[in-house]
Amino acid sequence: MNPKDPRLNGWKYKSFNLNDIQHSKVISDLGFIKKHTQLKEKTIFMNLLTKEVERIENEQGDHNIIAV
């Protein structure tokens, strides 16, 4: 491998298999968010994941409080 290969520098990759309709929607939505926020796609992706994890944790926390 080339010494500039990102995999040698600790970069990891994640890919998704999308059909044409899903791919078009993802590209469109990312473009819209990028245009209005000036964020990079990686940042948008990480923000969405973080918010979803927080939402799920809060939901589970709410159930635990009600169950007690």
Summary of the structure (lengths in Angstrom):
residues: 68
radius of gyration: 17.7
end to end distance: 56.1
largest distance: 57.2
contacts: 110
relative contact order: 0.06
helix: 72%
strand: 0%
